[in-house]
């Protein structure tokens, strides 16, 4: 204490030095903190820059323009593809009334019965193209156009089978359309992006035919006006057992050609054709596809 009294000037300088050192230390700590924060911000900015530079494409005005041009081209290609799909399905005639559908169905039933009788094709007693419930009742106004379109598709295939003179048509079964139960509305005027791209309307056709006529009938699906998918085909042979080998002698190619030429040759040679005349029982599970209208892209 005496020294401070005896040396006031030095004591003042010492006090100022101590305060200055404390302030200097505080400033150094603040600067270190600021430097650390600036360093972290710089490192983060550099990392972001590197991430942007490594992106493909780099988010520049030039690349943005290129992406927009590619998007427009891609949209045009999708629209073109949907237009091609639209050509592969029967148009939906929304003007069809319930009474028109029922009248057209009855007329088609009478027509197919007459044609089947002329071509010796057996039909079930109450054959109605799979629309049995509409023999005595009309559908709703909402369902009529969709039912009529499906009816046209089924009628076209059944008519071809009769024209090919298959042995018999066992029946048609179909899953009810969503519009029949009222669970789905008609096609909207303005399609929504949430609407499904396509709808599936399955139906099964069962018939009996010779092998050759079955092949012709199957191939005829390629010429259908409606886009159809064959989900499965079940074929059952009328002769599941292989022919017995006992009593069958080897036949030379010349003799085989002789007995396949006609019944008279077969009778004359005493040979019997045991292969190629089986009747096939066929069940085809088909799906009719309805493609949704394209949704306009938002600008």
C-alpha positions as CSV (number, residue, x, y, z in Angstrom):
1,X,0.0,0.0,0.0
2,X,2.9,2.4,0.8
3,X,4.3,1.8,-2.7
4,X,1.1,2.9,-4.4
5,X,1.1,6.0,-2.2
6,X,4.7,6.7,-2.8
7,X,4.5,6.1,-6.6
8,X,1.1,7.3,-7.7
9,X,2.1,7.8,-11.3
10,X,3.4,4.3,-11.7
11,X,0.4,2.9,-9.9
12,X,-1.9,4.7,-12.3
13,X,0.1,3.3,-15.3
14,X,-0.2,-0.2,-13.8
15,X,-3.9,0.1,-13.3
16,X,-4.4,1.3,-16.8
17,X,-2.2,-1.6,-18.1
18,X,-4.3,-4.1,-16.2
19,X,-7.6,-2.7,-17.5
20,X,-6.1,-2.5,-21.0
21,X,-5.0,-6.1,-20.9
22,X,-8.5,-7.2,-19.8
23,X,-10.1,-5.2,-22.6
24,X,-7.6,-6.6,-25.1
25,X,-8.2,-10.1,-24.0
26,X,-12.0,-9.6,-24.3
27,X,-11.5,-8.2,-27.8
28,X,-9.3,-11.1,-28.8
29,X,-11.9,-13.6,-27.6
30,X,-14.6,-11.7,-29.5
31,X,-12.5,-11.7,-32.6
32,X,-11.7,-15.4,-32.3
33,X,-15.5,-16.1,-32.0
34,X,-16.2,-13.9,-35.1
35,X,-13.4,-15.6,-37.0
36,X,-14.7,-19.0,-36.2
37,X,-18.2,-18.1,-37.3
38,X,-16.9,-16.5,-40.5
39,X,-14.8,-19.5,-41.2
40,X,-17.8,-21.8,-40.7
41,X,-20.0,-19.6,-42.9
42,X,-17.3,-19.6,-45.6
43,X,-16.9,-23.3,-45.5
44,X,-20.6,-23.8,-45.8
45,X,-20.8,-21.4,-48.7
46,X,-17.9,-23.2,-50.4
47,X,-19.6,-26.6,-49.9
48,X,-22.9,-25.2,-51.4
49,X,-21.0,-23.8,-54.4
50,X,-19.3,-27.2,-55.0
51,X,-22.6,-29.0,-54.7
52,X,-24.2,-26.6,-57.2
53,X,-21.2,-27.0,-59.6
54,X,-21.4,-30.8,-59.4
55,X,-25.1,-30.8,-60.2
56,X,-26.2,-32.1,-63.6
57,X,-27.3,-29.9,-65.1
58,X,-25.9,-26.8,-63.4
59,X,-28.7,-24.5,-62.4
60,X,-27.9,-21.8,-64.9
61,X,-30.3,-19.8,-67.1
62,X,-29.0,-21.7,-70.1
63,X,-29.6,-25.1,-68.6
64,X,-33.0,-24.0,-67.4
65,X,-34.0,-23.1,-70.9
66,X,-32.8,-26.5,-72.2
67,X,-34.8,-28.3,-69.5
68,X,-37.9,-26.4,-70.4
69,X,-37.5,-27.2,-74.1
70,X,-37.0,-30.9,-73.2
71,X,-40.1,-30.8,-71.0
72,X,-42.1,-29.4,-73.8
73,X,-40.8,-32.0,-76.2
74,X,-41.6,-34.8,-73.8
75,X,-45.1,-33.5,-73.2
76,X,-45.7,-33.4,-77.0
77,X,-44.5,-37.0,-77.2
78,X,-46.9,-38.1,-74.4
79,X,-49.8,-36.3,-76.0
80,X,-49.0,-38.0,-79.3
81,X,-48.8,-41.4,-77.7
82,X,-52.2,-40.8,-76.0
83,X,-53.7,-39.8,-79.3
84,X,-52.4,-43.1,-80.8
85,X,-54.0,-45.0,-77.9
86,X,-57.3,-43.1,-78.4
87,X,-57.4,-44.6,-82.0
88,X,-57.2,-48.1,-80.5
89,X,-60.4,-47.8,-78.5
90,X,-64.0,-47.4,-79.4
91,X,-65.2,-43.9,-78.7
92,X,-67.7,-43.4,-75.9
93,X,-71.0,-42.2,-77.2
94,X,-72.5,-40.3,-74.3
95,X,-75.7,-39.7,-76.2
96,X,-76.8,-43.4,-75.7
97,X,-79.9,-43.6,-73.6
98,X,-80.8,-46.6,-71.4
99,X,-83.6,-47.6,-73.8
100,X,-81.3,-47.4,-76.8
101,X,-78.9,-49.7,-75.1
102,X,-81.5,-52.2,-74.3
103,X,-83.1,-52.1,-77.8
104,X,-79.7,-52.6,-79.4
105,X,-78.9,-55.5,-77.1
106,X,-82.1,-57.3,-77.9
107,X,-81.7,-56.8,-81.7
108,X,-78.1,-58.1,-81.5
109,X,-79.3,-61.2,-79.5
110,X,-81.8,-62.0,-82.2
111,X,-79.3,-61.5,-84.9
112,X,-76.6,-63.6,-83.4
113,X,-79.1,-66.5,-82.8
114,X,-80.1,-66.5,-86.4
115,X,-76.5,-66.4,-87.6
116,X,-75.4,-69.2,-85.1
117,X,-78.2,-71.4,-86.4
118,X,-77.1,-70.8,-90.0
119,X,-73.5,-71.7,-89.1
120,X,-74.4,-74.7,-86.9
121,X,-72.9,-73.0,-83.8
122,X,-74.5,-73.9,-80.5
123,X,-75.5,-71.1,-78.1
124,X,-76.7,-71.3,-74.5
125,X,-80.5,-71.2,-74.1
126,X,-80.5,-67.7,-72.6
127,X,-77.5,-66.2,-74.3
128,X,-77.4,-62.4,-73.8
129,X,-73.8,-61.4,-74.4
130,X,-73.2,-61.4,-70.6
131,X,-75.8,-58.7,-70.0
132,X,-78.4,-61.0,-68.6
133,X,-79.7,-58.6,-66.0
134,X,-80.8,-56.1,-68.8
135,X,-83.2,-58.5,-70.4
136,X,-86.0,-57.1,-68.2
137,X,-84.6,-53.8,-66.9
138,X,-82.8,-50.8,-68.2
139,X,-79.5,-49.5,-66.8
140,X,-79.0,-46.0,-65.4
141,X,-78.5,-43.1,-67.6
142,X,-74.9,-42.8,-66.2
143,X,-74.1,-46.4,-67.1
144,X,-75.8,-46.7,-70.5
145,X,-73.0,-45.3,-72.7
146,X,-70.3,-47.4,-70.9
147,X,-72.4,-50.5,-71.2
148,X,-73.1,-49.9,-74.8
149,X,-69.4,-49.5,-75.6
150,X,-68.5,-52.8,-73.8
151,X,-71.4,-54.5,-75.5
152,X,-70.1,-53.5,-78.9
153,X,-66.7,-55.0,-78.1
154,X,-68.1,-58.3,-76.9
155,X,-70.6,-58.5,-79.8
156,X,-67.8,-58.0,-82.3
157,X,-65.8,-60.9,-80.8
158,X,-68.8,-63.3,-80.5
159,X,-69.8,-62.5,-84.1
160,X,-66.3,-63.4,-85.3
161,X,-66.5,-66.7,-83.5
162,X,-69.8,-67.5,-85.1
163,X,-68.4,-66.5,-88.5
164,X,-65.5,-68.8,-88.0
165,X,-68.0,-71.6,-87.3
166,X,-66.7,-72.7,-83.9
167,X,-68.5,-75.7,-82.4
168,X,-70.3,-73.8,-79.6
169,X,-70.2,-70.7,-77.5
170,X,-70.6,-71.6,-73.9
171,X,-71.1,-68.1,-72.5
172,X,-69.8,-64.7,-71.6
173,X,-69.2,-63.4,-68.1
174,X,-68.2,-59.9,-67.2
175,X,-67.4,-57.9,-64.1
176,X,-69.9,-55.1,-63.5
177,X,-68.7,-51.7,-64.6
178,X,-68.1,-49.1,-61.9
179,X,-70.8,-46.9,-63.5
180,X,-73.4,-49.7,-63.0
181,X,-73.1,-49.4,-59.2
182,X,-72.8,-45.6,-59.2
183,X,-69.4,-45.8,-57.7
184,X,-67.9,-43.9,-60.6
185,X,-69.2,-40.9,-62.4
186,X,-69.2,-40.5,-66.2
187,X,-66.2,-39.1,-68.0
188,X,-65.6,-35.5,-66.7
189,X,-65.6,-32.6,-69.0
190,X,-62.3,-31.4,-67.5
191,X,-60.0,-34.3,-66.7
192,X,-58.3,-34.1,-63.3
193,X,-54.7,-35.1,-62.8
194,X,-55.8,-37.3,-60.0
195,X,-57.9,-39.5,-62.3
196,X,-56.4,-42.9,-63.2
197,X,-54.6,-43.1,-66.5
198,X,-56.7,-46.1,-67.6
199,X,-59.5,-48.2,-66.4
200,X,-59.8,-52.0,-66.9
201,X,-63.1,-53.7,-67.8
202,X,-62.6,-57.5,-67.7
203,X,-64.8,-60.2,-69.3
204,X,-64.5,-63.9,-70.0
205,X,-65.5,-65.8,-73.2
206,X,-65.9,-69.6,-73.2
207,X,-66.3,-71.6,-76.4
208,X,-65.6,-74.9,-78.1
209,X,-63.7,-75.1,-81.4
210,X,-61.4,-77.2,-83.5
211,X,-57.8,-76.4,-83.2
212,X,-57.5,-74.6,-86.5
213,X,-60.5,-72.4,-85.8
214,X,-59.3,-71.6,-82.3
215,X,-56.0,-70.3,-83.8
216,X,-57.9,-68.2,-86.3
217,X,-60.2,-66.8,-83.5
218,X,-57.2,-66.0,-81.3
219,X,-55.3,-64.2,-84.0
220,X,-58.4,-62.2,-84.9
221,X,-58.0,-60.3,-81.7
222,X,-55.2,-58.4,-83.3
223,X,-57.7,-56.8,-85.7
224,X,-60.0,-55.6,-82.9
225,X,-61.1,-52.0,-82.9
226,X,-60.7,-51.9,-79.2
227,X,-57.5,-52.3,-77.2
228,X,-57.8,-55.7,-75.6
229,X,-55.4,-57.6,-73.3
230,X,-55.5,-61.3,-73.1
231,X,-54.9,-62.0,-69.4
232,X,-55.1,-65.8,-69.6
233,X,-56.2,-68.6,-71.9
234,X,-57.3,-72.0,-70.6
235,X,-57.5,-74.8,-73.2
236,X,-58.9,-78.2,-72.4
237,X,-58.7,-81.0,-75.0
238,X,-61.8,-83.1,-75.6
239,X,-59.5,-86.1,-75.8
240,X,-57.1,-85.7,-72.8
241,X,-55.9,-89.3,-73.1
242,X,-53.2,-90.1,-75.7
243,X,-54.3,-92.6,-78.4
244,X,-53.5,-96.3,-77.6
245,X,-50.4,-97.6,-79.4
246,X,-51.7,-101.2,-79.5
247,X,-53.0,-102.2,-82.9
248,X,-51.6,-99.1,-84.5
249,X,-49.0,-99.9,-87.2
250,X,-46.4,-97.6,-88.5
251,X,-47.6,-95.6,-91.5
252,X,-45.3,-94.3,-94.2
253,X,-45.4,-90.6,-95.2
254,X,-47.1,-91.5,-98.5
255,X,-49.8,-93.4,-96.8
256,X,-50.3,-90.6,-94.3
257,X,-50.8,-88.2,-97.1
258,X,-53.3,-90.5,-98.6
259,X,-55.5,-90.9,-95.6
260,X,-55.4,-87.2,-94.7
261,X,-56.6,-86.3,-98.2
262,X,-60.2,-87.2,-97.6
263,X,-62.7,-89.5,-95.9
264,X,-63.0,-91.7,-99.0
265,X,-59.3,-92.4,-99.0
266,X,-59.4,-93.1,-95.3
267,X,-62.2,-95.6,-95.7
268,X,-60.5,-97.3,-98.7
269,X,-57.2,-97.7,-96.8
270,X,-58.8,-98.8,-93.6
271,X,-57.0,-96.1,-91.7
272,X,-58.4,-93.8,-89.0
273,X,-57.2,-90.3,-88.2
274,X,-56.6,-90.2,-84.5
275,X,-54.9,-86.8,-84.2
276,X,-55.9,-83.3,-85.2
277,X,-59.7,-83.7,-84.8
278,X,-60.1,-83.0,-81.1
279,X,-62.4,-80.3,-80.0
280,X,-60.9,-77.7,-77.6
281,X,-62.8,-76.1,-74.8
282,X,-61.4,-72.6,-74.4
283,X,-61.8,-69.9,-71.8
284,X,-60.3,-66.6,-72.6
285,X,-59.9,-63.9,-69.9
286,X,-59.9,-60.5,-71.7
287,X,-59.5,-56.9,-70.5
288,X,-60.9,-53.9,-72.3
289,X,-58.9,-50.8,-71.5
290,X,-60.3,-47.3,-71.4
291,X,-57.6,-44.6,-71.6
292,X,-58.2,-41.4,-69.8
293,X,-58.2,-38.1,-71.7
294,X,-54.8,-36.2,-71.5
295,X,-54.6,-33.5,-68.8
296,X,-53.4,-30.2,-70.0
297,X,-50.0,-29.3,-68.5
298,X,-49.9,-26.3,-66.2
299,X,-47.8,-23.4,-67.5
